[in-house]
Amino acid sequence: MIAVKGGPIVGVHGIGTRIGEQIGEAQLIVNWEAYPEDVASLLHAHPTQNEAMGEAAMALFGHPCTDNDHSSTTHID
């Protein structure tokens, strides 16, 4: 996920054999111009592929689920 610093999520990129399961949510997030905190507060069931969307939004919002490397999230100015 890519978000404007202090602003909305402006992009989502992903690769993998099951990324098609996340495309619907990704396009909704970007077209909605959702802020990370908007998405972070939504339910993302475990274990599911879309859980990754929720975790990325939580990391952008500054509240990651884990202390792992968050190289999949980026803020732009």
Secondary structure, 3 states (H helix, E strand, C coil): CEEECCCCEEECCCCCCCCHHHHHHHHHHHHHCCCHHHHHCCCCCCCCCCHHHHHHHHHHHCCCCCCCCCCCCEEEC
